[in-house]
Amino acid sequence: MLDHSSDSAALRSVTPSPDVVSELLVGMRLVGLNYRRIQISPPFGLGFGRAEARAQFHFVAKGSVFLRRPGEPDQKLETGSAVLLPHGGAHDLVSEPDVPSREIADFCAAPLCRTVGDIKECAEDVCRSRDVVIFSGCMGFELGSLNPLVAMMPEVMSVATLLDRYPEILPMLEAMEREARGDRAGFAGILARLAEVVSAFVVRAWIECGCGAATGWAAALRDPRLGRVIAAVHRDPGRDWTVADLAAEMGASRSVFAERFLEVTGVTPLRYLTDLRMRLAAQWITRDRVSIEDAAHRLGYGSQAAFSRAFKRVVGRAPGALRAGTRATADAAE
């Protein structure tokens, strides 16, 4: 995930300002929806990610496994290894590369708490020292106004690449290992929270280190002056921004700013602002149950009608229709 061959000066040159990162990550939500502690005897194959496009987190608390993904080389994960797959997708955790897999949902899981189940598939004729222990989770992953960054993330983000630069992660991994291998009171809830914190660390580290090789929108974060503009817009999306205002934030003329912004992000400054507002509005209306009138007011629209026209133009549906569709989907799931 991170290029350790770069020297510190080169890394600083592509690293967004800490202030910009802090501003942009305020809206990050990474919540575990369904966790499993798995104790299993080899040989085994566990299949994940076929049912839904959710982020997946895996931590190996004991033993070793191979992460197998279609069309990609197998990746060995030793004890203490953790990986985040931001896009989910079909993948397997297997004891050996050629072992067939069985879908994780087909295993019987005893409930440990509301979001954590316990799977034990231990062969009686195998010494318990050979068992592998894994803590695995399906996550709801939102970056607030930064959601476009999710599409730019690599398929697999490994904690192992972060330990030199972020040694504070190691105690969290050690705590996860202790909790996953024991049965102390409340261990399931503690494991779930630690998994969320470690995953958030991984995301923040990727952004702090320049978003890898991501281009377009992410490249603006690596430009200190454009980064200031983006942070200002995200901080106050309802302000009546003009191109002149945004150029002043960058410290450039309107023409120089507009040309540079379009060159780096691929959209005009005002189109970027409108898209940001509509992404926020969609989240507020569907997730946070904010009224359409209140969303319009927060985002600086003088009337609900003007807001609704802009929303439908960008999102493709009227805000009321989006809310109704979300409610119908939730009712059907109950």
Contacts in CASP RR format, 6 or more apart in sequence:
PFRMAT RR
TARGET T0000
AUTHOR 0000-0000-0000
METHOD contacts of the structure
MODEL  1
MLDHSSDSAALRSVTPSPDVVSELLVGMRLVGLNYRRIQISPPFGLGFGR
AEARAQFHFVAKGSVFLRRPGEPDQKLETGSAVLLPHGGAHDLVSEPDVP
SREIADFCAAPLCRTVGDIKECAEDVCRSRDVVIFSGCMGFELGSLNPLV
AMMPEVMSVATLLDRYPEILPMLEAMEREARGDRAGFAGILARLAEVVSA
FVVRAWIECGCGAATGWAAALRDPRLGRVIAAVHRDPGRDWTVADLAAEM
GASRSVFAERFLEVTGVTPLRYLTDLRMRLAAQWITRDRVSIEDAAHRLG
YGSQAAFSRAFKRVVGRAPGALRAGTRATADAAE
1 154 0 8 1.000
1 156 0 8 1.000
1 157 0 8 1.000
1 158 0 8 1.000
1 161 0 8 1.000
1 162 0 8 1.000
1 202 0 8 1.000
1 205 0 8 1.000
1 206 0 8 1.000
1 212 0 8 1.000
2 161 0 8 1.000
2 162 0 8 1.000
2 165 0 8 1.000
2 205 0 8 1.000
2 206 0 8 1.000
2 209 0 8 1.000
2 212 0 8 1.000
3 212 0 8 1.000
4 161 0 8 1.000
4 164 0 8 1.000
11 209 0 8 1.000
14 209 0 8 1.000
14 210 0 8 1.000
14 222 0 8 1.000
15 208 0 8 1.000
15 209 0 8 1.000
15 210 0 8 1.000
15 222 0 8 1.000
16 207 0 8 1.000
16 208 0 8 1.000
16 210 0 8 1.000
16 221 0 8 1.000
16 222 0 8 1.000
16 227 0 8 1.000
17 224 0 8 1.000
17 227 0 8 1.000
17 228 0 8 1.000
17 231 0 8 1.000
18 208 0 8 1.000
19 231 0 8 1.000
20 221 0 8 1.000
20 227 0 8 1.000
20 228 0 8 1.000
20 230 0 8 1.000
20 231 0 8 1.000
21 204 0 8 1.000
21 207 0 8 1.000
21 208 0 8 1.000
21 221 0 8 1.000
23 231 0 8 1.000
23 234 0 8 1.000
23 235 0 8 1.000
24 145 0 8 1.000
24 146 0 8 1.000
24 207 0 8 1.000
24 221 0 8 1.000
24 230 0 8 1.000
24 231 0 8 1.000
24 234 0 8 1.000
25 143 0 8 1.000
25 146 0 8 1.000
25 203 0 8 1.000
25 204 0 8 1.000
25 207 0 8 1.000
27 142 0 8 1.000
27 143 0 8 1.000
27 144 0 8 1.000
27 145 0 8 1.000
27 146 0 8 1.000
28 142 0 8 1.000
28 143 0 8 1.000
28 144 0 8 1.000
28 146 0 8 1.000
28 200 0 8 1.000
28 203 0 8 1.000
29 140 0 8 1.000
29 141 0 8 1.000
29 142 0 8 1.000
29 143 0 8 1.000
29 144 0 8 1.000
30 55 0 8 1.000
30 139 0 8 1.000
30 140 0 8 1.000
30 141 0 8 1.000
30 142 0 8 1.000
30 196 0 8 1.000
30 199 0 8 1.000
30 200 0 8 1.000
30 203 0 8 1.000
31 139 0 8 1.000
31 140 0 8 1.000
31 196 0 8 1.000
32 115 0 8 1.000
32 137 0 8 1.000
32 138 0 8 1.000
32 139 0 8 1.000
32 140 0 8 1.000
32 192 0 8 1.000
32 195 0 8 1.000
32 196 0 8 1.000
33 54 0 8 1.000
33 115 0 8 1.000
33 137 0 8 1.000
33 138 0 8 1.000
33 139 0 8 1.000
33 140 0 8 1.000
34 115 0 8 1.000
34 137 0 8 1.000
34 138 0 8 1.000
35 115 0 8 1.000
35 116 0 8 1.000
35 117 0 8 1.000
35 135 0 8 1.000
35 136 0 8 1.000
35 137 0 8 1.000
35 138 0 8 1.000
35 188 0 8 1.000
35 191 0 8 1.000
35 192 0 8 1.000
35 195 0 8 1.000
36 104 0 8 1.000
36 109 0 8 1.000
36 116 0 8 1.000
36 117 0 8 1.000
36 118 0 8 1.000
36 119 0 8 1.000
36 134 0 8 1.000
36 135 0 8 1.000
36 136 0 8 1.000
36 137 0 8 1.000
37 112 0 8 1.000
37 116 0 8 1.000
37 117 0 8 1.000
37 118 0 8 1.000
37 119 0 8 1.000
37 133 0 8 1.000
37 134 0 8 1.000
37 135 0 8 1.000
37 180 0 8 1.000
37 188 0 8 1.000
37 191 0 8 1.000
38 46 0 8 1.000
38 107 0 8 1.000
38 119 0 8 1.000
38 121 0 8 1.000
38 132 0 8 1.000
38 133 0 8 1.000
38 134 0 8 1.000
38 135 0 8 1.000
38 136 0 8 1.000
39 119 0 8 1.000
39 120 0 8 1.000
39 121 0 8 1.000
39 122 0 8 1.000
39 131 0 8 1.000
39 132 0 8 1.000
39 133 0 8 1.000
40 46 0 8 1.000
40 119 0 8 1.000
40 120 0 8 1.000
40 121 0 8 1.000
40 122 0 8 1.000
40 131 0 8 1.000
40 132 0 8 1.000
40 134 0 8 1.000
41 121 0 8 1.000
41 122 0 8 1.000
41 123 0 8 1.000
41 126 0 8 1.000
41 130 0 8 1.000
41 131 0 8 1.000
41 132 0 8 1.000
42 95 0 8 1.000
42 96 0 8 1.000
42 126 0 8 1.000
42 130 0 8 1.000
42 132 0 8 1.000
43 95 0 8 1.000
43 96 0 8 1.000
43 99 0 8 1.000
44 94 0 8 1.000
44 95 0 8 1.000
44 99 0 8 1.000
44 121 0 8 1.000
44 132 0 8 1.000
45 92 0 8 1.000
45 93 0 8 1.000
45 94 0 8 1.000
45 95 0 8 1.000
45 99 0 8 1.000
45 100 0 8 1.000
45 101 0 8 1.000
45 102 0 8 1.000
46 92 0 8 1.000
46 93 0 8 1.000
46 94 0 8 1.000
46 101 0 8 1.000
46 102 0 8 1.000
46 104 0 8 1.000
46 107 0 8 1.000
46 134 0 8 1.000
46 136 0 8 1.000
47 90 0 8 1.000
47 91 0 8 1.000
47 92 0 8 1.000
47 93 0 8 1.000
47 101 0 8 1.000
47 102 0 8 1.000
47 103 0 8 1.000
47 104 0 8 1.000
48 56 0 8 1.000
48 58 0 8 1.000
48 88 0 8 1.000
48 89 0 8 1.000
48 90 0 8 1.000
48 91 0 8 1.000
48 92 0 8 1.000
48 93 0 8 1.000
48 104 0 8 1.000
48 136 0 8 1.000
49 56 0 8 1.000
49 88 0 8 1.000
49 89 0 8 1.000
49 90 0 8 1.000
49 91 0 8 1.000
49 138 0 8 1.000
50 89 0 8 1.000
50 90 0 8 1.000
50 103 0 8 1.000
51 105 0 8 1.000
52 138 0 8 1.000
53 87 0 8 1.000
53 88 0 8 1.000
53 89 0 8 1.000
54 88 0 8 1.000
54 138 0 8 1.000
54 139 0 8 1.000
54 140 0 8 1.000
54 141 0 8 1.000
55 84 0 8 1.000
55 85 0 8 1.000
55 86 0 8 1.000
55 87 0 8 1.000
55 88 0 8 1.000
55 138 0 8 1.000
55 139 0 8 1.000
55 140 0 8 1.000
55 141 0 8 1.000
55 199 0 8 1.000
56 84 0 8 1.000
56 85 0 8 1.000
56 88 0 8 1.000
56 89 0 8 1.000
56 91 0 8 1.000
56 136 0 8 1.000
56 137 0 8 1.000
56 138 0 8 1.000
56 139 0 8 1.000
57 82 0 8 1.000
57 83 0 8 1.000
57 84 0 8 1.000
57 85 0 8 1.000
57 136 0 8 1.000
57 137 0 8 1.000
57 139 0 8 1.000
57 195 0 8 1.000
57 198 0 8 1.000
57 199 0 8 1.000
58 67 0 8 1.000
58 77 0 8 1.000
58 82 0 8 1.000
58 83 0 8 1.000
58 85 0 8 1.000
58 93 0 8 1.000
58 134 0 8 1.000
58 135 0 8 1.000
58 136 0 8 1.000
58 137 0 8 1.000
59 80 0 8 1.000
59 81 0 8 1.000
59 82 0 8 1.000
59 134 0 8 1.000
59 135 0 8 1.000
59 136 0 8 1.000
59 173 0 8 1.000
59 176 0 8 1.000
59 180 0 8 1.000
59 195 0 8 1.000
59 198 0 8 1.000
60 77 0 8 1.000
60 78 0 8 1.000
60 79 0 8 1.000
60 80 0 8 1.000
60 81 0 8 1.000
60 82 0 8 1.000
60 132 0 8 1.000
60 133 0 8 1.000
60 134 0 8 1.000
61 79 0 8 1.000
61 80 0 8 1.000
61 133 0 8 1.000
61 134 0 8 1.000
61 135 0 8 1.000
61 176 0 8 1.000
61 177 0 8 1.000
61 180 0 8 1.000
61 181 0 8 1.000
62 79 0 8 1.000
62 131 0 8 1.000
62 132 0 8 1.000
62 133 0 8 1.000
62 177 0 8 1.000
62 180 0 8 1.000
62 181 0 8 1.000
63 78 0 8 1.000
63 79 0 8 1.000
63 132 0 8 1.000
63 133 0 8 1.000
64 76 0 8 1.000
64 77 0 8 1.000
64 78 0 8 1.000
64 79 0 8 1.000
64 132 0 8 1.000
65 76 0 8 1.000
65 77 0 8 1.000
65 93 0 8 1.000
65 94 0 8 1.000
65 95 0 8 1.000
65 132 0 8 1.000
65 134 0 8 1.000
66 74 0 8 1.000
66 75 0 8 1.000
66 76 0 8 1.000
66 77 0 8 1.000
66 93 0 8 1.000
66 94 0 8 1.000
66 95 0 8 1.000
66 96 0 8 1.000
66 97 0 8 1.000
67 74 0 8 1.000
67 75 0 8 1.000
67 76 0 8 1.000
67 77 0 8 1.000
67 83 0 8 1.000
67 91 0 8 1.000
67 92 0 8 1.000
67 93 0 8 1.000
67 156 0 8 1.000
68 74 0 8 1.000
68 91 0 8 1.000
68 92 0 8 1.000
68 93 0 8 1.000
68 94 0 8 1.000
68 97 0 8 1.000
68 101 0 8 1.000
69 90 0 8 1.000
69 91 0 8 1.000
69 92 0 8 1.000
69 155 0 8 1.000
69 156 0 8 1.000
70 90 0 8 1.000
70 91 0 8 1.000
72 155 0 8 1.000
74 97 0 8 1.000
75 83 0 8 1.000
75 156 0 8 1.000
75 158 0 8 1.000
77 83 0 8 1.000
77 93 0 8 1.000
79 177 0 8 1.000
80 173 0 8 1.000
80 176 0 8 1.000
80 177 0 8 1.000
81 158 0 8 1.000
81 159 0 8 1.000
81 160 0 8 1.000
82 158 0 8 1.000
82 159 0 8 1.000
82 160 0 8 1.000
82 173 0 8 1.000
82 176 0 8 1.000
82 198 0 8 1.000
83 156 0 8 1.000
83 157 0 8 1.000
83 158 0 8 1.000
83 159 0 8 1.000
84 156 0 8 1.000
84 157 0 8 1.000
84 159 0 8 1.000
84 199 0 8 1.000
84 202 0 8 1.000
84 203 0 8 1.000
85 91 0 8 1.000
85 155 0 8 1.000
85 156 0 8 1.000
85 157 0 8 1.000
86 141 0 8 1.000
86 150 0 8 1.000
86 153 0 8 1.000
86 154 0 8 1.000
86 155 0 8 1.000
86 157 0 8 1.000
86 203 0 8 1.000
87 150 0 8 1.000
87 153 0 8 1.000
87 155 0 8 1.000
92 101 0 8 1.000
93 134 0 8 1.000
93 136 0 8 1.000
94 101 0 8 1.000
95 132 0 8 1.000
104 119 0 8 1.000
104 136 0 8 1.000
107 119 0 8 1.000
107 121 0 8 1.000
108 119 0 8 1.000
109 117 0 8 1.000
109 118 0 8 1.000
109 119 0 8 1.000
110 117 0 8 1.000
110 118 0 8 1.000
110 119 0 8 1.000
110 120 0 8 1.000
111 117 0 8 1.000
111 118 0 8 1.000
112 118 0 8 1.000
112 188 0 8 1.000
112 189 0 8 1.000
113 186 0 8 1.000
113 188 0 8 1.000
113 189 0 8 1.000
113 192 0 8 1.000
115 189 0 8 1.000
115 192 0 8 1.000
116 188 0 8 1.000
116 189 0 8 1.000
116 191 0 8 1.000
116 192 0 8 1.000
117 188 0 8 1.000
118 188 0 8 1.000
122 128 0 8 1.000
122 131 0 8 1.000
133 180 0 8 1.000
133 181 0 8 1.000
134 180 0 8 1.000
135 176 0 8 1.000
135 180 0 8 1.000
135 191 0 8 1.000
135 195 0 8 1.000
137 195 0 8 1.000
139 196 0 8 1.000
139 199 0 8 1.000
141 150 0 8 1.000
142 283 0 8 1.000
143 149 0 8 1.000
143 150 0 8 1.000
143 203 0 8 1.000
144 279 0 8 1.000
144 280 0 8 1.000
144 283 0 8 1.000
145 234 0 8 1.000
145 237 0 8 1.000
145 276 0 8 1.000
145 279 0 8 1.000
145 280 0 8 1.000
146 234 0 8 1.000
147 279 0 8 1.000
148 217 0 8 1.000
149 207 0 8 1.000
149 211 0 8 1.000
149 214 0 8 1.000
149 217 0 8 1.000
149 218 0 8 1.000
152 211 0 8 1.000
152 214 0 8 1.000
152 217 0 8 1.000
152 218 0 8 1.000
153 203 0 8 1.000
153 206 0 8 1.000
153 214 0 8 1.000
154 206 0 8 1.000
154 212 0 8 1.000
157 202 0 8 1.000
157 203 0 8 1.000
157 206 0 8 1.000
159 169 0 8 1.000
159 173 0 8 1.000
159 198 0 8 1.000
159 201 0 8 1.000
159 202 0 8 1.000
162 169 0 8 1.000
162 201 0 8 1.000
162 202 0 8 1.000
162 205 0 8 1.000
163 169 0 8 1.000
163 170 0 8 1.000
165 205 0 8 1.000
165 209 0 8 1.000
166 201 0 8 1.000
166 205 0 8 1.000
169 198 0 8 1.000
169 201 0 8 1.000
172 194 0 8 1.000
172 197 0 8 1.000
172 198 0 8 1.000
172 201 0 8 1.000
173 198 0 8 1.000
175 190 0 8 1.000
175 194 0 8 1.000
176 191 0 8 1.000
176 194 0 8 1.000
176 195 0 8 1.000
176 198 0 8 1.000
179 187 0 8 1.000
179 190 0 8 1.000
179 191 0 8 1.000
179 194 0 8 1.000
180 187 0 8 1.000
180 191 0 8 1.000
206 212 0 8 1.000
207 221 0 8 1.000
210 218 0 8 1.000
210 221 0 8 1.000
210 222 0 8 1.000
211 218 0 8 1.000
211 221 0 8 1.000
211 222 0 8 1.000
212 218 0 8 1.000
216 264 0 8 1.000
216 265 0 8 1.000
216 266 0 8 1.000
217 265 0 8 1.000
217 266 0 8 1.000
219 264 0 8 1.000
219 265 0 8 1.000
220 226 0 8 1.000
220 227 0 8 1.000
220 229 0 8 1.000
220 230 0 8 1.000
220 261 0 8 1.000
220 264 0 8 1.000
220 265 0 8 1.000
221 227 0 8 1.000
221 230 0 8 1.000
223 260 0 8 1.000
223 264 0 8 1.000
225 250 0 8 1.000
225 251 0 8 1.000
225 252 0 8 1.000
226 250 0 8 1.000
226 260 0 8 1.000
226 261 0 8 1.000
226 264 0 8 1.000
228 249 0 8 1.000
228 250 0 8 1.000
229 246 0 8 1.000
229 249 0 8 1.000
229 250 0 8 1.000
229 257 0 8 1.000
229 261 0 8 1.000
229 269 0 8 1.000
232 246 0 8 1.000
232 249 0 8 1.000
233 241 0 8 1.000
233 246 0 8 1.000
233 272 0 8 1.000
233 273 0 8 1.000
233 276 0 8 1.000
234 276 0 8 1.000
237 273 0 8 1.000
237 276 0 8 1.000
237 277 0 8 1.000
237 280 0 8 1.000
237 299 0 8 1.000
238 277 0 8 1.000
238 298 0 8 1.000
238 299 0 8 1.000
238 300 0 8 1.000
239 245 0 8 1.000
239 300 0 8 1.000
240 300 0 8 1.000
241 269 0 8 1.000
241 270 0 8 1.000
241 273 0 8 1.000
243 254 0 8 1.000
243 257 0 8 1.000
243 258 0 8 1.000
243 269 0 8 1.000
243 270 0 8 1.000
244 254 0 8 1.000
246 257 0 8 1.000
246 261 0 8 1.000
246 269 0 8 1.000
247 253 0 8 1.000
247 254 0 8 1.000
247 256 0 8 1.000
247 257 0 8 1.000
247 258 0 8 1.000
250 257 0 8 1.000
250 260 0 8 1.000
251 257 0 8 1.000
252 260 0 8 1.000
257 269 0 8 1.000
258 268 0 8 1.000
258 269 0 8 1.000
261 267 0 8 1.000
261 268 0 8 1.000
261 269 0 8 1.000
261 272 0 8 1.000
262 268 0 8 1.000
262 269 0 8 1.000
265 272 0 8 1.000
267 275 0 8 1.000
274 310 0 8 1.000
274 314 0 8 1.000
275 314 0 8 1.000
277 299 0 8 1.000
277 310 0 8 1.000
278 310 0 8 1.000
278 311 0 8 1.000
278 314 0 8 1.000
278 315 0 8 1.000
280 295 0 8 1.000
280 299 0 8 1.000
281 295 0 8 1.000
281 296 0 8 1.000
281 299 0 8 1.000
281 307 0 8 1.000
281 311 0 8 1.000
281 319 0 8 1.000
282 311 0 8 1.000
282 315 0 8 1.000
282 319 0 8 1.000
282 322 0 8 1.000
284 290 0 8 1.000
284 294 0 8 1.000
284 295 0 8 1.000
284 298 0 8 1.000
285 292 0 8 1.000
285 295 0 8 1.000
285 319 0 8 1.000
285 320 0 8 1.000
285 322 0 8 1.000
285 323 0 8 1.000
286 322 0 8 1.000
286 323 0 8 1.000
286 326 0 8 1.000
290 298 0 8 1.000
292 304 0 8 1.000
292 307 0 8 1.000
292 308 0 8 1.000
292 319 0 8 1.000
292 320 0 8 1.000
292 323 0 8 1.000
293 304 0 8 1.000
295 307 0 8 1.000
295 319 0 8 1.000
296 302 0 8 1.000
296 303 0 8 1.000
296 304 0 8 1.000
296 306 0 8 1.000
296 307 0 8 1.000
296 308 0 8 1.000
299 307 0 8 1.000
301 307 0 8 1.000
301 310 0 8 1.000
307 319 0 8 1.000
308 318 0 8 1.000
308 319 0 8 1.000
311 318 0 8 1.000
311 319 0 8 1.000
312 318 0 8 1.000
312 319 0 8 1.000
315 322 0 8 1.000
END
